Amino acid sequence: MKVLRTPDSCFDNLPGYNYEPHYTTIKDDDGTEIRIHSIDEGPRDAEPILLMHGNPSWSYIWRKMIPGLLETGRRVIAVDLVGNGRSDKPAKKSDYTLARHVDWIEKWLLANDLNNITLVCQDWGGTIGLNVVADNPERFDRIVATNTGIPLGKGNKWLYWWLKIMKWMPLFPFKTAFRKAILNPDFSDEEFAAYRKAPFPRQKYQSGIRQFPQLITVFPDNPGLPQNLAAWEKLKTFEKPVITLFGNKDPISRGMDRLFQRDIRGAQGQNHKRIDGGGHFIQEDKPDELVAEIIPFLDVK
């Protein structure tokens, strides 16, 4: 497997982002070494808050939330999915599968020996992260799910449209599928460039983010569907606290919060919220509101 690496210089002087990079090298089952990037702040012996982003973003999306979460005294880790951000990028779209994404992050988690984790996950960070939780429930103390879910063989019109158009797109449509989805009126061109240009200075780096839509298991013949169905069955028995904090302006994940609340034992009786004015990339739209809801949840046992 050929692997690309975005030059470090592409990440210099990004607005609002002054975190030191941390790297963990894992091996794919074919023997290929893959370097995974994370932000890692706070005391190393403190209980970790693990932040997992979606597509096409990276750990940069958590930059406004990290300071407030660090004030709790916890260790705050924001990992870049393989193919995104400062993590390595396998060169071919066919290199990316749901099973591989889950395996890569699970190997990263075990290499860092993280325990007592509070998982905060959005979009693909949830689909992948929750699969990891399903197979390693003893390592997680609680889950915060925001604008995410595990597709179980069906979806809404937005997801069907997204899969259809992305099957043939030579470039990721950042302006229409990301820039316009951010509802924060103060989001700047410089911040937008930190998503579009920094990790992907050339087209060849975009294979992972272009392939993600084809991995969404909304059709019954998707090869990742059995894995997601099995993970959801395991998650139904997860009894530790689970809370949903969804933006009410996100058409992509609309209704997925109800599945968590209905099916997962640990979600029963929790203080679930829909955050007014939050879109799909809610970390950009409502970071302070998310932090305000997450902090008291850290004490829920």
N, C-alpha and C positions, 0 to 999 in steps of 0.2 A: 504494500500500500504506500503510495507516494503521499508525503505529508508536507504541507506548506506552513510557513511561520511568518506572520506579519512582522516587519522590522520594528524594533522597540521605539525607534525615532518617530514612528507614526503616532505614538501616544503621548508625545511631549506637549506640555502646555495646554491641556484640555481644561475648559472652564469648569470650576468647581470640583476638580478631581486632582488630589495631591497624595494619593495613597501609594505606598510602596508595593510593587508586585511580589507575589509569592508563587512559586512553581513546584508542582509535583509531577514526576514522570511515571506514567503507568505503561503497561504493555497490553496491546490488543492481543486477542487470542491467536492472531497470525504472526505474532512476534514483533510487530511494529511498535516502536516507542512513541508515545504521545505525551506531550507536555501540557499540563492543565494549569491555568492561571487562577489565582484567587486573591482577593483582598483579605487580609487577616489582621484585625485590629483588636486591641484590648488584652487583658491578662490571659496568658496561655493556659492557666489552670482554672479559668472560669468556665461556667457552662456556656456552650456556644449557641448563638443564633445563626442559623445557616440560611442565607438568602439565595434563592434560585430564580433567575430571570427567564424570559421567553425569547421568542423570535421576532425580529432580527436584532434584539438588543444584547447587552452584556452587562457586566457588573457596574458599569457607569450609571445604570438606571437607578441604583440604590444610593447614589452619592448624597442625596438630600436627607435620607433616612438614617444613615450610619451614625452621624454625630449624636442624635437623640437616643438611639439604641445603645450606644456606648455609655451614655450617662447612667444606665442601669447597672453598670459594673460587669456586664457580660462580655464575652469574647464574640466579636461580630465577624462573620466570614461570608464573603460574596464570591461565589465560584462562577467562572465563565464556562458555559457548555462547550464541548468540543465543536469546532467550526465557527465559534463566535468569539468576539473580543480578542483578548491576548492569548487565548488557548490555541493550540495547534489546529490546523485545518486540513484534514484529508482532502486530496485534490479532486476526486471524482464524486459525483452525486451518488453513485451506486455504493460508495463506501459507507454511506449513512443509512442505518436502519434503527428502528426503535430499540431492538434488542441490544445493539451496539451502544447506543446512547446510554441506556440503563447500565450496561456493563462498565462503560468507561467511568461514569460517576460513582458507581458502587466501588470500583477499584480505587478511585481517588479517596473516597470516604474511608475505606479500610486502611489505606496507606497512611492516612492522617489520624487514624484511630480515634475518631470522634464519637463521643457518647453524651447522653443527657441533652440531646439536640432539640432546640425549638426550630422547626422548619417553617420558613416563610416563603411561599412559592406562588409564582404567577405564570400563566400561560404554559409553555412547554416546561418551565421549571417545575410545575406541578405534575404534569403527566410523567415526566422522568423521575422527579423526586419522590412522588407517591409510589411509583413502582419500586424504588429503593427502600422506602419505608415498609412496603408489603413484605419484602424479603429480609429486612433487618429491623423489625419493630422494637427490639430491645434497646436499640441505640437512640430512639427518639422519645422525648418526653411530651411533646405536644406539636400540633400542626396549625399553622395559619394559612388558609387557602384564599387567595385573592385573584379573581378573574381567571380561573383555571378549572381543570377537570380531567377526567380520564374518559375519552370517548368510547362508547360501548356498542358501536355498530350503526349509529345514526347520528345525525347532526341537524343544524338549522340551515336556512337558505344561504346565510353568509358563508358558512364553512364549505358548502357545496360549490358556491361561486369561487371561493378562494382556491380550492383544489383544481378547479377547471382552468382558471386563467394561469395559475403558476406552473402547470405542467409543461408549458412551452415557453415561458418567459426566459430570455437570455440573461437578464439582470433582475435583481430584486427591485420592485417598484417602491423605493423608499418614500418618495413624495406622496403618493396616493395611499399606500398601505401602512405608513408609519407617521409621517409628518402630519397628515390630516387627521389621524386618529388621536393625536395629543391635543387635549382640550385646554391646557394651560395657556392663557394668552401671553404669558411672559416667556414662553419657550423660545430661545433665540436661534438664529442661524448658526452661531458658533456651537451651540449644544447639539443641533441637528447634525453638524459635520462630525461631531464626536461619535455618532452612531454610523453615519453613512460612509465617511471617508477614512476615519482612523483605523478600524479593523480591516477594511476592505479597500486598500488603495488601488487595487486592480481587479478586474472581473474574475480572474482565476481564483481569488480567495472566497468567492461567494457560493461555492458548491453546497456547503452545509445549509445555509439559510434558504437557498433555492429548493433544496430537497425536503426541508421540514414539512411543507404543506402536504406532500405525498405520503407522509408518515401518519397523518391524522386518521384515526381508525373510525371513519364515519360510514364506510361501506363494508358489507359482510365478507368480501373477498380480500380485504387488506391483510397482509401477512402478519401484521402486529396485533390484530384483534384478539387472538387467543391469549396472548400475554397480558393485554389490558383487562380482559374479562377475568383472568385468574387473579390479577393483582387486586381488582375491585372486590372479589369475593373474600380475599384475605383482609382487606381494609375494613370490611363490614364488621369484623370482630375486633378492630382496634379500639380499645376502651379508654386510652389516654385522651386528654382534651383536644378537641378539634373545633376550630372556629372559622366561619366564612366572613370575609370582609370584601364584598364585591362592589365595584362602581355601578351606579344605576344607569350610566350612559353607555354601557358596553353591549352592543348587539351580539358580539361573538360568543360571550360566555353566559348570556342571559338564561336563567333557569338552572344552570349547573350547580349553583349554591344549594338549591332545594334537594338535589340528589345527595349531597353530603349530609344534609340535615336529616334526610329520610333514612339513609342506608347505614351510616357509620355510627356505631354505638357511642363513641367518644364525642360526637357532635350533638348528642341529645342534651337539651337543657342549657346549651351555651348561649352567650350573648351575641348572637349573630347580627351583623349590620350590613345594610346597603348604604354606601357612602355617596351622598348627593353630589353630583357633578363629576364623579370619577368615571373616566373612560377605560378602554382596555389596558392602556399603559398607565395605570392608576398611580404608579410611583412618581410619574412626572406631574400628574394632575393634582393629587391630594397626598403628598408625602407626610405632612404634619398630622393630618387626620388619621392616616394609617398608624403612625407611631403612637399617637394618643390612644388608639384602641389596642395595640399590641402590648404596650407596657403593662397594663393591669392583668392581661392574660398570662403574662410570664409567671404570675403567682398562682395560677389555677393548677391544681393537682388532680 
